[in-house]
Amino acid sequence: VQLQASGGGLVQTGGSLRLSCAASGITFSMYRMGWFRQAPGKERELVAAINTVGRTNYADFVKGRFTISRDNAKNTADLQMNSLKPEDMAVYYCAAVVPGRSWAQVNYWGQGTLVTVSS
């Protein structure tokens, strides 16, 4: 099983990035997908999630700026990040969990991709 996260990089405040998570080794359509982030000295937090039928939910601090999507044909889950702020700077991780489990019981993690936002 592998979740390969990509798309991180350096962007200026107000800019955009699109993260992508490519899954292999799992029946992707059967998993809820999420994006977490962890800033230095802080705990990992859930940013956005999408369930198996495309229903989404977002942390308050990204609502209206970030959009999560999935493509079950390509086994990918993307996170479009707009209007980035310096406080969005973190390592972003994708995660997969089966329905019925909470996000505290993630089945699989991606390796993380660094997002740096310059002010």
C-alpha positions as CSV (number, residue, x, y, z in Angstrom):
1,V,0.0,0.0,0.0
2,Q,1.3,3.4,-0.9
3,L,-0.1,7.0,-0.7
4,Q,2.2,9.3,-2.6
5,A,1.7,12.9,-1.8
6,S,3.0,15.6,-4.2
7,G,2.6,19.2,-5.1
8,G,4.1,21.0,-2.2
9,G,6.4,23.9,-2.6
10,L,7.1,27.6,-2.0
11,V,4.4,30.1,-2.6
12,Q,3.8,33.7,-1.7
13,T,1.0,34.8,0.6
14,G,-2.2,34.9,-1.3
15,G,-1.0,32.3,-3.8
16,S,-2.3,28.8,-4.7
17,L,-1.0,25.3,-4.7
18,R,-2.6,22.0,-5.6
19,L,-1.6,18.9,-3.6
20,S,-2.2,15.5,-5.0
21,C,-2.3,12.1,-3.3
22,A,-1.9,9.0,-5.5
23,A,-3.0,5.7,-3.9
24,S,-2.0,2.2,-4.9
25,G,-2.5,-1.1,-3.3
26,I,-5.9,-0.4,-1.9
27,T,-9.5,-0.3,-3.3
28,F,-9.4,3.4,-3.4
29,S,-13.1,4.0,-3.8
30,M,-13.8,2.2,-0.5
31,Y,-11.8,4.6,1.6
32,R,-12.5,8.0,3.0
33,M,-9.6,10.4,2.1
34,G,-8.3,13.2,4.1
35,W,-5.5,15.8,4.2
36,F,-3.8,16.6,7.5
37,R,-1.1,19.1,8.2
38,Q,1.6,19.5,10.9
39,A,3.4,22.7,11.6
40,P,6.7,22.8,13.6
41,G,5.9,22.4,17.3
42,K,2.2,21.7,16.7
43,E,0.1,18.6,16.6
44,R,-1.1,17.1,13.3
45,E,-4.6,18.4,12.4
46,L,-7.2,17.4,9.9
47,V,-7.6,20.0,7.2
48,A,-10.2,18.5,4.8
49,A,-11.9,15.1,4.2
50,I,-13.9,13.5,1.5
51,N,-16.0,10.4,1.9
52,T,-16.6,7.6,-0.5
53,V,-19.5,9.4,-2.2
54,G,-17.8,12.7,-2.4
55,R,-19.2,14.5,0.6
56,T,-16.6,16.9,2.0
57,N,-15.9,18.6,5.2
58,Y,-13.3,21.2,6.2
59,A,-11.6,22.6,9.2
60,D,-12.9,26.1,9.9
61,F,-9.5,27.6,9.3
62,V,-9.6,26.6,5.6
63,K,-13.3,26.9,4.7
64,G,-13.7,28.9,1.6
65,R,-10.1,28.7,0.6
66,F,-9.3,25.0,0.2
67,T,-11.2,22.4,-1.8
68,I,-10.7,18.6,-1.6
69,S,-11.7,16.3,-4.4
70,R,-11.2,12.8,-5.5
71,D,-11.0,10.8,-8.7
72,N,-11.8,7.2,-8.2
73,A,-10.8,6.3,-11.7
74,K,-7.3,7.7,-11.2
75,N,-7.1,6.7,-7.5
76,T,-6.2,10.3,-6.5
77,A,-7.3,12.8,-3.9
78,D,-6.4,16.4,-4.4
79,L,-6.3,19.5,-2.2
80,Q,-6.6,22.8,-4.0
81,M,-5.3,25.5,-1.7
82,N,-6.1,29.1,-2.5
83,S,-5.5,32.4,-0.7
84,L,-2.6,30.8,1.2
85,K,-1.5,32.4,4.4
86,P,1.8,32.1,6.3
87,E,-0.1,30.1,9.0
88,D,-0.9,27.5,6.4
89,M,2.8,26.6,6.2
90,A,3.2,23.0,7.3
91,V,3.9,19.5,6.1
92,Y,0.8,18.1,4.5
93,Y,-0.1,14.5,4.7
94,C,-2.8,12.5,2.9
95,A,-4.5,9.7,4.7
96,A,-7.0,7.0,4.0
97,V,-9.5,5.5,6.5
98,V,-12.2,3.0,6.0
99,P,-15.8,4.1,6.6
100,G,-16.8,3.5,10.2
101,R,-13.5,4.5,11.6
102,S,-12.6,7.9,13.0
103,W,-9.7,10.0,11.7
104,A,-7.9,9.0,14.9
105,Q,-7.7,5.5,13.4
106,V,-6.2,6.2,10.0
107,N,-5.4,3.0,8.0
108,Y,-2.7,4.5,5.8
109,W,-0.6,7.7,5.7
110,G,1.2,9.4,2.8
111,Q,4.8,10.5,3.3
112,G,4.0,14.3,3.6
113,T,4.7,17.2,1.3
114,L,6.0,20.6,2.6
115,V,4.1,23.7,1.9
116,T,6.0,27.0,2.5
117,V,4.2,30.3,2.4
118,S,6.3,33.4,2.3
119,S,5.0,36.7,3.7
